[in-house]
C-alpha cells in the first residue's frame, strides 16, 4: 500500500502487476464528487495521476 497527498485529502492505493487494484480517498472538503486515479503514459514515462471528478447526476428514464 502507498499513500499520496492530494489537495483536500489523500489517496491510499495498492499496486499489483503495475495496475491500481484498490483506491480509497479521504476528502476533507465538502464537495460532491470523488478523486479519480488513473495511469497515463507508457514505459519510463508512465505515471499515476489523480484528478477531481465532480458528481454528475443523471435522471433515469
mmCIF file as Biopython writes it, N, C-alpha, C and O atoms, coordinates in Angstrom:
data_model
#
loop_
_atom_site.group_PDB
_atom_site.id
_atom_site.type_symbol
_atom_site.label_atom_id
_atom_site.label_alt_id
_atom_site.label_comp_id
_atom_site.label_asym_id
_atom_site.label_entity_id
_atom_site.label_seq_id
_atom_site.pdbx_PDB_ins_code
_atom_site.Cartn_x
_atom_site.Cartn_y
_atom_site.Cartn_z
_atom_site.occupancy
_atom_site.B_iso_or_equiv
_atom_site.auth_seq_id
_atom_site.auth_asym_id
_atom_site.pdbx_PDB_model_num
ATOM 1   N N  . UNK A ? 1  ? 0.844   -1.181 0.000   1.0 0.0 1  A 1 
ATOM 2   C CA . UNK A ? 1  ? 0.000   0.000  0.000   1.0 0.0 1  A 1 
ATOM 3   C C  . UNK A ? 1  ? 0.887   1.240  0.000   1.0 0.0 1  A 1 
ATOM 4   O O  . UNK A ? 1  ? 1.987   1.240  0.552   1.0 0.0 1  A 1 
ATOM 5   N N  . UNK A ? 2  ? 0.392   2.273  -0.618  1.0 0.0 2  A 1 
ATOM 6   C CA . UNK A ? 2  ? 1.122   3.533  -0.651  1.0 0.0 2  A 1 
ATOM 7   C C  . UNK A ? 2  ? 0.143   4.668  -0.422  1.0 0.0 2  A 1 
ATOM 8   O O  . UNK A ? 2  ? -1.064  4.511  -0.608  1.0 0.0 2  A 1 
ATOM 9   N N  . UNK A ? 3  ? 0.671   5.805  -0.020  1.0 0.0 3  A 1 
ATOM 10  C CA . UNK A ? 3  ? -0.167  6.963  0.276   1.0 0.0 3  A 1 
ATOM 11  C C  . UNK A ? 3  ? 0.345   8.156  -0.514  1.0 0.0 3  A 1 
ATOM 12  O O  . UNK A ? 3  ? 1.546   8.429  -0.524  1.0 0.0 3  A 1 
ATOM 13  N N  . UNK A ? 4  ? -0.565  8.870  -1.177  1.0 0.0 4  A 1 
ATOM 14  C CA . UNK A ? 4  ? -0.217  10.079 -1.923  1.0 0.0 4  A 1 
ATOM 15  C C  . UNK A ? 4  ? -1.006  11.239 -1.346  1.0 0.0 4  A 1 
ATOM 16  O O  . UNK A ? 4  ? -2.223  11.147 -1.181  1.0 0.0 4  A 1 
ATOM 17  N N  . UNK A ? 5  ? -0.318  12.333 -1.037  1.0 0.0 5  A 1 
ATOM 18  C CA . UNK A ? 5  ? -1.009  13.534 -0.588  1.0 0.0 5  A 1 
ATOM 19  C C  . UNK A ? 5  ? -1.626  14.232 -1.792  1.0 0.0 5  A 1 
ATOM 20  O O  . UNK A ? 5  ? -0.965  14.422 -2.813  1.0 0.0 5  A 1 
ATOM 21  N N  . UNK A ? 6  ? -2.885  14.610 -1.673  1.0 0.0 6  A 1 
ATOM 22  C CA . UNK A ? 6  ? -3.565  15.361 -2.723  1.0 0.0 6  A 1 
ATOM 23  C C  . UNK A ? 6  ? -4.296  16.521 -2.070  1.0 0.0 6  A 1 
ATOM 24  O O  . UNK A ? 6  ? -4.570  16.491 -0.870  1.0 0.0 6  A 1 
ATOM 25  N N  . UNK A ? 7  ? -4.609  17.534 -2.849  1.0 0.0 7  A 1 
ATOM 26  C CA . UNK A ? 7  ? -5.297  18.699 -2.304  1.0 0.0 7  A 1 
ATOM 27  C C  . UNK A ? 7  ? -6.649  18.275 -1.734  1.0 0.0 7  A 1 
ATOM 28  O O  . UNK A ? 7  ? -7.467  17.683 -2.438  1.0 0.0 7  A 1 
ATOM 29  N N  . UNK A ? 8  ? -6.878  18.576 -0.475  1.0 0.0 8  A 1 
ATOM 30  C CA . UNK A ? 8  ? -8.146  18.262 0.156   1.0 0.0 8  A 1 
ATOM 31  C C  . UNK A ? 8  ? -8.235  16.874 0.765   1.0 0.0 8  A 1 
ATOM 32  O O  . UNK A ? 8  ? -9.304  16.489 1.237   1.0 0.0 8  A 1 
ATOM 33  N N  . UNK A ? 9  ? -7.152  16.110 0.772   1.0 0.0 9  A 1 
ATOM 34  C CA . UNK A ? 9  ? -7.201  14.772 1.354   1.0 0.0 9  A 1 
ATOM 35  C C  . UNK A ? 9  ? -6.005  13.949 0.933   1.0 0.0 9  A 1 
ATOM 36  O O  . UNK A ? 9  ? -4.930  14.491 0.679   1.0 0.0 9  A 1 
ATOM 37  N N  . UNK A ? 10 ? -6.186  12.641 0.859   1.0 0.0 10 A 1 
ATOM 38  C CA . UNK A ? 10 ? -5.095  11.782 0.432   1.0 0.0 10 A 1 
ATOM 39  C C  . UNK A ? 10 ? -5.651  10.527 -0.222  1.0 0.0 10 A 1 
ATOM 40  O O  . UNK A ? 10 ? -6.809  10.165 -0.018  1.0 0.0 10 A 1 
ATOM 41  N N  . UNK A ? 11 ? -4.813  9.874  -1.005  1.0 0.0 11 A 1 
ATOM 42  C CA . UNK A ? 11 ? -5.199  8.643  -1.693  1.0 0.0 11 A 1 
ATOM 43  C C  . UNK A ? 11 ? -4.404  7.488  -1.113  1.0 0.0 11 A 1 
ATOM 44  O O  . UNK A ? 11 ? -3.196  7.599  -0.902  1.0 0.0 11 A 1 
ATOM 45  N N  . UNK A ? 12 ? -5.073  6.395  -0.859  1.0 0.0 12 A 1 
ATOM 46  C CA . UNK A ? 12 ? -4.396  5.166  -0.458  1.0 0.0 12 A 1 
ATOM 47  C C  . UNK A ? 12 ? -4.666  4.155  -1.559  1.0 0.0 12 A 1 
ATOM 48  O O  . UNK A ? 12 ? -5.821  3.897  -1.899  1.0 0.0 12 A 1 
ATOM 49  N N  . UNK A ? 13 ? -3.617  3.590  -2.109  1.0 0.0 13 A 1 
ATOM 50  C CA . UNK A ? 13 ? -3.824  2.642  -3.199  1.0 0.0 13 A 1 
ATOM 51  C C  . UNK A ? 13 ? -2.851  1.475  -3.093  1.0 0.0 13 A 1 
ATOM 52  O O  . UNK A ? 13 ? -1.794  1.578  -2.470  1.0 0.0 13 A 1 
ATOM 53  N N  . UNK A ? 14 ? -3.225  0.379  -3.707  1.0 0.0 14 A 1 
ATOM 54  C CA . UNK A ? 14 ? -2.413  -0.831 -3.720  1.0 0.0 14 A 1 
ATOM 55  C C  . UNK A ? 14 ? -2.115  -1.161 -5.175  1.0 0.0 14 A 1 
ATOM 56  O O  . UNK A ? 14 ? -3.031  -1.282 -5.989  1.0 0.0 14 A 1 
ATOM 57  N N  . UNK A ? 15 ? -0.838  -1.304 -5.503  1.0 0.0 15 A 1 
ATOM 58  C CA . UNK A ? 15 ? -0.458  -1.584 -6.883  1.0 0.0 15 A 1 
ATOM 59  C C  . UNK A ? 15 ? -0.049  -3.051 -7.000  1.0 0.0 15 A 1 
ATOM 60  O O  . UNK A ? 15 ? 0.801   -3.531 -6.251  1.0 0.0 15 A 1 
ATOM 61  N N  . UNK A ? 16 ? -0.663  -3.750 -7.945  1.0 0.0 16 A 1 
ATOM 62  C CA . UNK A ? 16 ? -0.336  -5.149 -8.203  1.0 0.0 16 A 1 
ATOM 63  C C  . UNK A ? 16 ? -0.203  -5.319 -9.705  1.0 0.0 16 A 1 
ATOM 64  O O  . UNK A ? 16 ? -1.111  -4.962 -10.456 1.0 0.0 16 A 1 
ATOM 65  N N  . UNK A ? 17 ? 0.921   -5.863 -10.148 1.0 0.0 17 A 1 
ATOM 66  C CA . UNK A ? 17 ? 1.189   -6.063 -11.574 1.0 0.0 17 A 1 
ATOM 67  C C  . UNK A ? 17 ? 1.119   -4.748 -12.353 1.0 0.0 17 A 1 
ATOM 68  O O  . UNK A ? 17 ? 0.686   -4.735 -13.505 1.0 0.0 17 A 1 
ATOM 69  N N  . UNK A ? 18 ? 1.539   -3.650 -11.734 1.0 0.0 18 A 1 
ATOM 70  C CA . UNK A ? 18 ? 1.579   -2.360 -12.416 1.0 0.0 18 A 1 
ATOM 71  C C  . UNK A ? 18 ? 0.235   -1.680 -12.559 1.0 0.0 18 A 1 
ATOM 72  O O  . UNK A ? 18 ? 0.134   -0.669 -13.254 1.0 0.0 18 A 1 
ATOM 73  N N  . UNK A ? 19 ? -0.806  -2.206 -11.919 1.0 0.0 19 A 1 
ATOM 74  C CA . UNK A ? 19 ? -2.127  -1.598 -12.012 1.0 0.0 19 A 1 
ATOM 75  C C  . UNK A ? 19 ? -2.653  -1.289 -10.614 1.0 0.0 19 A 1 
ATOM 76  O O  . UNK A ? 19 ? -2.302  -1.968 -9.649  1.0 0.0 19 A 1 
ATOM 77  N N  . UNK A ? 20 ? -3.479  -0.282 -10.509 1.0 0.0 20 A 1 
ATOM 78  C CA . UNK A ? 20 ? -4.094  0.051  -9.229  1.0 0.0 20 A 1 
ATOM 79  C C  . UNK A ? 20 ? -5.264  -0.901 -9.008  1.0 0.0 20 A 1 
ATOM 80  O O  . UNK A ? 20 ? -6.194  -0.946 -9.814  1.0 0.0 20 A 1 
ATOM 81  N N  . UNK A ? 21 ? -5.217  -1.660 -7.915  1.0 0.0 21 A 1 
ATOM 82  C CA . UNK A ? 21 ? -6.282  -2.621 -7.648  1.0 0.0 21 A 1 
ATOM 83  C C  . UNK A ? 21 ? -7.175  -2.181 -6.490  1.0 0.0 21 A 1 
ATOM 84  O O  . UNK A ? 21 ? -8.251  -2.745 -6.295  1.0 0.0 21 A 1 
ATOM 85  N N  . UNK A ? 22 ? -6.747  -1.194 -5.731  1.0 0.0 22 A 1 
ATOM 86  C CA . UNK A ? 22 ? -7.563  -0.691 -4.633  1.0 0.0 22 A 1 
ATOM 87  C C  . UNK A ? 22 ? -7.295  0.794  -4.495  1.0 0.0 22 A 1 
ATOM 88  O O  . UNK A ? 22 ? -6.140  1.219  -4.472  1.0 0.0 22 A 1 
ATOM 89  N N  . UNK A ? 23 ? -8.349  1.583  -4.404  1.0 0.0 23 A 1 
ATOM 90  C CA . UNK A ? 23 ? -8.174  3.021  -4.255  1.0 0.0 23 A 1 
ATOM 91  C C  . UNK A ? 23 ? -9.190  3.543  -3.257  1.0 0.0 23 A 1 
ATOM 92  O O  . UNK A ? 23 ? -10.388 3.292  -3.394  1.0 0.0 23 A 1 
ATOM 93  N N  . UNK A ? 24 ? -8.723  4.262  -2.262  1.0 0.0 24 A 1 
ATOM 94  C CA . UNK A ? 24 ? -9.600  4.829  -1.249  1.0 0.0 24 A 1 
ATOM 95  C C  . UNK A ? 24 ? -9.152  6.257  -1.003  1.0 0.0 24 A 1 
ATOM 96  O O  . UNK A ? 24 ? -7.987  6.502  -0.691  1.0 0.0 24 A 1 
ATOM 97  N N  . UNK A ? 25 ? -10.067 7.195  -1.143  1.0 0.0 25 A 1 
ATOM 98  C CA . UNK A ? 25 ? -9.725  8.602  -0.980  1.0 0.0 25 A 1 
ATOM 99  C C  . UNK A ? 25 ? -10.497 9.181  0.195   1.0 0.0 25 A 1 
ATOM 100 O O  . UNK A ? 25 ? -11.707 8.983  0.305   1.0 0.0 25 A 1 
ATOM 101 N N  . UNK A ? 26 ? -9.813  9.885  1.057   1.0 0.0 26 A 1 
ATOM 102 C CA . UNK A ? 26 ? -10.477 10.612 2.134   1.0 0.0 26 A 1 
ATOM 103 C C  . UNK A ? 26 ? -10.374 12.089 1.800   1.0 0.0 26 A 1 
ATOM 104 O O  . UNK A ? 26 ? -9.274  12.631 1.688   1.0 0.0 26 A 1 
ATOM 105 N N  . UNK A ? 27 ? -11.507 12.735 1.642   1.0 0.0 27 A 1 
ATOM 106 C CA . UNK A ? 27 ? -11.524 14.144 1.268   1.0 0.0 27 A 1 
ATOM 107 C C  . UNK A ? 27 ? -12.048 14.951 2.446   1.0 0.0 27 A 1 
ATOM 108 O O  . UNK A ? 27 ? -13.111 14.648 2.988   1.0 0.0 27 A 1 
ATOM 109 N N  . UNK A ? 28 ? -11.307 15.970 2.838   1.0 0.0 28 A 1 
ATOM 110 C CA . UNK A ? 28 ? -11.704 16.783 3.978   1.0 0.0 28 A 1 
ATOM 111 C C  . UNK A ? 28 ? -12.656 17.903 3.575   1.0 0.0 28 A 1 
ATOM 112 O O  . UNK A ? 28 ? -13.407 18.404 4.412   1.0 0.0 28 A 1 
ATOM 113 N N  . UNK A ? 29 ? -12.637 18.300 2.307   1.0 0.0 29 A 1 
ATOM 114 C CA . UNK A ? 29 ? -13.532 19.352 1.843   1.0 0.0 29 A 1 
ATOM 115 C C  . UNK A ? 29 ? -14.890 18.751 1.517   1.0 0.0 29 A 1 
ATOM 116 O O  . UNK A ? 29 ? -14.976 17.602 1.085   1.0 0.0 29 A 1 
ATOM 117 N N  . UNK A ? 30 ? -15.960 19.530 1.724   1.0 0.0 30 A 1 
ATOM 118 C CA . UNK A ? 30 ? -17.307 19.033 1.440   1.0 0.0 30 A 1 
ATOM 119 C C  . UNK A ? 30 ? -17.699 19.429 0.026   1.0 0.0 30 A 1 
ATOM 120 O O  . UNK A ? 30 ? -18.339 20.459 -0.190  1.0 0.0 30 A 1 
ATOM 121 N N  . UNK A ? 31 ? -17.311 18.605 -0.928  1.0 0.0 31 A 1 
ATOM 122 C CA . UNK A ? 31 ? -17.665 18.818 -2.330  1.0 0.0 31 A 1 
ATOM 123 C C  . UNK A ? 31 ? -18.285 17.539 -2.846  1.0 0.0 31 A 1 
ATOM 124 O O  . UNK A ? 31 ? -17.910 16.447 -2.419  1.0 0.0 31 A 1 
ATOM 125 N N  . UNK A ? 32 ? -19.234 17.664 -3.763  1.0 0.0 32 A 1 
ATOM 126 C CA . UNK A ? 32 ? -19.865 16.473 -4.318  1.0 0.0 32 A 1 
ATOM 127 C C  . UNK A ? 32 ? -19.008 15.944 -5.456  1.0 0.0 32 A 1 
ATOM 128 O O  . UNK A ? 32 ? -18.740 16.650 -6.428  1.0 0.0 32 A 1 
ATOM 129 N N  . UNK A ? 33 ? -18.586 14.705 -5.325  1.0 0.0 33 A 1 
ATOM 130 C CA . UNK A ? 33 ? -17.736 14.090 -6.328  1.0 0.0 33 A 1 
ATOM 131 C C  . UNK A ? 33 ? -16.748 13.151 -5.658  1.0 0.0 33 A 1 
ATOM 132 O O  . UNK A ? 33 ? -16.940 12.754 -4.509  1.0 0.0 33 A 1 
ATOM 133 N N  . UNK A ? 34 ? -15.698 12.800 -6.373  1.0 0.0 34 A 1 
ATOM 134 C CA . UNK A ? 34 ? -14.680 11.914 -5.826  1.0 0.0 34 A 1 
ATOM 135 C C  . UNK A ? 34 ? -13.374 12.113 -6.592  1.0 0.0 34 A 1 
ATOM 136 O O  . UNK A ? 34 ? -13.352 12.649 -7.700  1.0 0.0 34 A 1 
ATOM 137 N N  . UNK A ? 35 ? -12.297 11.667 -5.968  1.0 0.0 35 A 1 
ATOM 138 C CA . UNK A ? 35 ? -10.999 11.696 -6.634  1.0 0.0 35 A 1 
ATOM 139 C C  . UNK A ? 35 ? -10.906 10.482 -7.541  1.0 0.0 35 A 1 
ATOM 140 O O  . UNK A ? 35 ? -11.329 9.390  -7.160  1.0 0.0 35 A 1 
ATOM 141 N N  . UNK A ? 36 ? -10.365 10.656 -8.720  1.0 0.0 36 A 1 
ATOM 142 C CA . UNK A ? 36 ? -10.225 9.568  -9.688  1.0 0.0 36 A 1 
ATOM 143 C C  . UNK A ? 36 ? -8.746  9.408  -10.022 1.0 0.0 36 A 1 
ATOM 144 O O  . UNK A ? 36 ? -8.103  10.360 -10.463 1.0 0.0 36 A 1 
ATOM 145 N N  . UNK A ? 37 ? -8.208  8.214  -9.816  1.0 0.0 37 A 1 
ATOM 146 C CA . UNK A ? 37 ? -6.810  7.939  -10.137 1.0 0.0 37 A 1 
ATOM 147 C C  . UNK A ? 37 ? -6.703  7.115  -11.403 1.0 0.0 37 A 1 
ATOM 148 O O  . UNK A ? 37 ? -7.529  6.236  -11.649 1.0 0.0 37 A 1 
ATOM 149 N N  . UNK A ? 38 ? -5.688  7.395  -12.208 1.0 0.0 38 A 1 
ATOM 150 C CA . UNK A ? 38 ? -5.514  6.664  -13.460 1.0 0.0 38 A 1 
ATOM 151 C C  . UNK A ? 38 ? -4.050  6.703  -13.887 1.0 0.0 38 A 1 
ATOM 152 O O  . UNK A ? 38 ? -3.305  7.610  -13.518 1.0 0.0 38 A 1 
ATOM 153 N N  . UNK A ? 39 ? -3.652  5.700  -14.673 1.0 0.0 39 A 1 
ATOM 154 C CA . UNK A ? 39 ? -2.302  5.646  -15.226 1.0 0.0 39 A 1 
ATOM 155 C C  . UNK A ? 39 ? -2.278  6.372  -16.558 1.0 0.0 39 A 1 
ATOM 156 O O  . UNK A ? 39 ? -3.227  6.278  -17.336 1.0 0.0 39 A 1 
ATOM 157 N N  . UNK A ? 40 ? -1.188  7.101  -16.829 1.0 0.0 40 A 1 
ATOM 158 C CA . UNK A ? 40 ? -1.033  7.800  -18.101 1.0 0.0 40 A 1 
ATOM 159 C C  . UNK A ? 40 ? 0.395   7.603  -18.592 1.0 0.0 40 A 1 
ATOM 160 O O  . UNK A ? 40 ? 1.345   7.641  -17.809 1.0 0.0 40 A 1 
ATOM 161 N N  . UNK A ? 41 ? 0.536   7.392  -19.902 1.0 0.0 41 A 1 
ATOM 162 C CA . UNK A ? 41 ? 1.852   7.202  -20.492 1.0 0.0 41 A 1 
ATOM 163 C C  . UNK A ? 41 ? 2.228   5.733  -20.581 1.0 0.0 41 A 1 
ATOM 164 O O  . UNK A ? 41 ? 1.466   4.851  -20.184 1.0 0.0 41 A 1 
ATOM 165 N N  . UNK A ? 42 ? 3.433   5.489  -21.117 1.0 0.0 42 A 1 
ATOM 166 C CA . UNK A ? 42 ? 3.931   4.121  -21.263 1.0 0.0 42 A 1 
ATOM 167 C C  . UNK A ? 42 ? 5.407   4.068  -20.891 1.0 0.0 42 A 1 
ATOM 168 O O  . UNK A ? 42 ? 6.092   5.092  -20.874 1.0 0.0 42 A 1 
ATOM 169 N N  . UNK A ? 43 ? 5.884   2.877  -20.598 1.0 0.0 43 A 1 
ATOM 170 C CA . UNK A ? 43 ? 7.306   2.677  -20.297 1.0 0.0 43 A 1 
ATOM 171 C C  . UNK A ? 43 ? 7.794   3.538  -19.149 1.0 0.0 43 A 1 
ATOM 172 O O  . UNK A ? 43 ? 7.139   3.628  -18.111 1.0 0.0 43 A 1 
ATOM 173 N N  . UNK A ? 44 ? 8.949   4.175  -19.333 1.0 0.0 44 A 1 
ATOM 174 C CA . UNK A ? 44 ? 9.547   5.022  -18.300 1.0 0.0 44 A 1 
ATOM 175 C C  . UNK A ? 44 ? 8.718   6.268  -18.026 1.0 0.0 44 A 1 
ATOM 176 O O  . UNK A ? 44 ? 8.821   6.851  -16.947 1.0 0.0 44 A 1 
ATOM 177 N N  . UNK A ? 45 ? 7.893   6.686  -18.992 1.0 0.0 45 A 1 
ATOM 178 C CA . UNK A ? 45 ? 7.083   7.897  -18.836 1.0 0.0 45 A 1 
ATOM 179 C C  . UNK A ? 45 ? 5.731   7.613  -18.184 1.0 0.0 45 A 1 
ATOM 180 O O  . UNK A ? 45 ? 4.915   8.525  -18.052 1.0 0.0 45 A 1 
ATOM 181 N N  . UNK A ? 46 ? 5.475   6.357  -17.770 1.0 0.0 46 A 1 
ATOM 182 C CA . UNK A ? 46 ? 4.191   6.003  -17.167 1.0 0.0 46 A 1 
ATOM 183 C C  . UNK A ? 46 ? 4.116   6.574  -15.757 1.0 0.0 46 A 1 
ATOM 184 O O  . UNK A ? 46 ? 5.037   6.395  -14.961 1.0 0.0 46 A 1 
ATOM 185 N N  . UNK A ? 47 ? 3.015   7.264  -15.448 1.0 0.0 47 A 1 
ATOM 186 C CA . UNK A ? 47 ? 2.841   7.838  -14.121 1.0 0.0 47 A 1 
ATOM 187 C C  . UNK A ? 47 ? 1.385   7.770  -13.694 1.0 0.0 47 A 1 
ATOM 188 O O  . UNK A ? 47 ? 0.480   7.727  -14.528 1.0 0.0 47 A 1 
ATOM 189 N N  . UNK A ? 48 ? 1.170   7.761  -12.384 1.0 0.0 48 A 1 
ATOM 190 C CA . UNK A ? 48 ? -0.167  7.701  -11.808 1.0 0.0 48 A 1 
ATOM 191 C C  . UNK A ? 48 ? -0.625  9.117  -11.525 1.0 0.0 48 A 1 
ATOM 192 O O  . UNK A ? 48 ? 0.056   9.858  -10.816 1.0 0.0 48 A 1 
ATOM 193 N N  . UNK A ? 49 ? -1.779  9.507  -12.071 1.0 0.0 49 A 1 
ATOM 194 C CA . UNK A ? 49 ? -2.306  10.854 -11.879 1.0 0.0 49 A 1 
ATOM 195 C C  . UNK A ? 49 ? -3.625  10.786 -11.124 1.0 0.0 49 A 1 
ATOM 196 O O  . UNK A ? 49 ? -4.360  9.804  -11.224 1.0 0.0 49 A 1 
ATOM 197 N N  . UNK A ? 50 ? -3.913  11.825 -10.379 1.0 0.0 50 A 1 
ATOM 198 C CA . UNK A ? 50 ? -5.159  11.923 -9.628  1.0 0.0 50 A 1 
ATOM 199 C C  . UNK A ? 50 ? -5.818  13.247 -9.982  1.0 0.0 50 A 1 
ATOM 200 O O  . UNK A ? 50 ? -5.168  14.292 -9.982  1.0 0.0 50 A 1 
ATOM 201 N N  . UNK A ? 51 ? -7.124  13.199 -10.285 1.0 0.0 51 A 1 
ATOM 202 C CA . UNK A ? 51 ? -7.855  14.436 -10.557 1.0 0.0 51 A 1 
ATOM 203 C C  . UNK A ? 51 ? -9.226  14.344 -9.911  1.0 0.0 51 A 1 
ATOM 204 O O  . UNK A ? 51 ? -9.723  13.250 -9.641  1.0 0.0 51 A 1 
ATOM 205 N N  . UNK A ? 52 ? -9.838  15.500 -9.663  1.0 0.0 52 A 1 
ATOM 206 C CA . UNK A ? 52 ? -11.157 15.566 -9.047  1.0 0.0 52 A 1 
ATOM 207 C C  . UNK A ? 52 ? -12.224 15.320 -10.102 1.0 0.0 52 A 1 
ATOM 208 O O  . UNK A ? 52 ? -12.225 15.970 -11.148 1.0 0.0 52 A 1 
ATOM 209 N N  . UNK A ? 53 ? -13.133 14.385 -9.836  1.0 0.0 53 A 1 
ATOM 210 C CA . UNK A ? 53 ? -14.244 14.084 -10.743 1.0 0.0 53 A 1 
ATOM 211 C C  . UNK A ? 53 ? -15.521 14.565 -10.063 1.0 0.0 53 A 1 
ATOM 212 O O  . UNK A ? 53 ? -15.972 13.943 -9.101  1.0 0.0 53 A 1 
ATOM 213 N N  . UNK A ? 54 ? -16.123 15.676 -10.550 1.0 0.0 54 A 1 
ATOM 214 C CA . UNK A ? 54 ? -17.349 16.170 -9.924  1.0 0.0 54 A 1 
ATOM 215 C C  . UNK A ? 54 ? -18.483 15.160 -10.064 1.0 0.0 54 A 1 
ATOM 216 O O  . UNK A ? 54 ? -18.526 14.382 -11.018 1.0 0.0 54 A 1 
ATOM 217 N N  . UNK A ? 55 ? -19.402 15.184 -9.098  1.0 0.0 55 A 1 
ATOM 218 C CA . UNK A ? 55 ? -20.558 14.289 -9.156  1.0 0.0 55 A 1 
ATOM 219 C C  . UNK A ? 55 ? -21.467 14.726 -10.297 1.0 0.0 55 A 1 
ATOM 220 O O  . UNK A ? 55 ? -21.759 15.910 -10.462 1.0 0.0 55 A 1 
ATOM 221 N N  . UNK A ? 56 ? -21.905 13.753 -11.074 1.0 0.0 56 A 1 
ATOM 222 C CA . UNK A ? 56 ? -22.818 14.025 -12.182 1.0 0.0 56 A 1 
ATOM 223 C C  . UNK A ? 56 ? -24.078 13.209 -11.931 1.0 0.0 56 A 1 
ATOM 224 O O  . UNK A ? 56 ? -24.035 11.981 -11.844 1.0 0.0 56 A 1 
ATOM 225 N N  . UNK A ? 57 ? -25.181 13.901 -11.817 1.0 0.0 57 A 1 
ATOM 226 C CA . UNK A ? 57 ? -26.445 13.217 -11.566 1.0 0.0 57 A 1 
ATOM 227 C C  . UNK A ? 57 ? -27.183 13.050 -12.879 1.0 0.0 57 A 1 
ATOM 228 O O  . UNK A ? 57 ? -27.415 14.022 -13.599 1.0 0.0 57 A 1 
ATOM 229 N N  . UNK A ? 58 ? -27.551 11.813 -13.191 1.0 0.0 58 A 1 
ATOM 230 C CA . UNK A ? 58 ? -28.264 11.514 -14.426 1.0 0.0 58 A 1 
ATOM 231 C C  . UNK A ? 58 ? -29.664 11.061 -14.057 1.0 0.0 58 A 1 
ATOM 232 O O  . UNK A ? 58 ? -29.843 10.136 -13.264 1.0 0.0 58 A 1 
ATOM 233 N N  . UNK A ? 59 ? -30.640 11.711 -14.631 1.0 0.0 59 A 1 
ATOM 234 C CA . UNK A ? 59 ? -32.029 11.367 -14.345 1.0 0.0 59 A 1 
ATOM 235 C C  . UNK A ? 59 ? -32.426 10.152 -15.181 1.0 0.0 59 A 1 
ATOM 236 O O  . UNK A ? 59 ? -32.332 10.171 -16.408 1.0 0.0 59 A 1 
ATOM 237 N N  . UNK A ? 60 ? -32.869 9.098  -14.501 1.0 0.0 60 A 1 
ATOM 238 C CA . UNK A ? 60 ? -33.269 7.876  -15.201 1.0 0.0 60 A 1 
ATOM 239 C C  . UNK A ? 60 ? -34.559 8.064  -15.982 1.0 0.0 60 A 1 
ATOM 240 O O  . UNK A ? 60 ? -35.426 8.840  -15.578 1.0 0.0 60 A 1 
ATOM 241 N N  . UNK A ? 61 ? -34.690 7.356  -17.098 1.0 0.0 61 A 1 
ATOM 242 C CA . UNK A ? 61 ? -35.895 7.479  -17.933 1.0 0.0 61 A 1 
ATOM 243 C C  . UNK A ? 61 ? -37.003 6.598  -17.400 1.0 0.0 61 A 1 
ATOM 244 O O  . UNK A ? 61 ? -38.094 6.567  -17.968 1.0 0.0 61 A 1 
#
